[in-house]
């Protein structure tokens, strides 16, 4: 399997559980899937957003 396959599978799994991705989240995940950014870069973007949203470091 490729990284794209793994990302797509994970996204579908979460969507089946009722999770709704924002447009921004989908963009980041698609960049990871297409290897435009690394997994670590994608994680850092999500962590920054969580910190901004909830006002604490994760």
Residue, then its C-alpha position, 0 to 999 in steps of 0.5 A: x500500500x502507498x501512503x495515499x492508500x493509508x490516508x484515504x483508508x483512515x479518512x474513510x474509516x473516521x467518516x464512517x464513524x461520523x467524523x466530518x473533516x473541515x476543508x482545511x483538514x482535507x487539504x492537509x491530509x491530501x497534501x500528506x497523501x500526495x507526498x507534498x508534505x511529510x507526515x510530521x509536517x502534517x502533524x505539526x499543522x494539526x497541532x498548531x491548529x489545536x493549540x490555536x483553537x483550544x489555547x493549550x499546547x498538545 
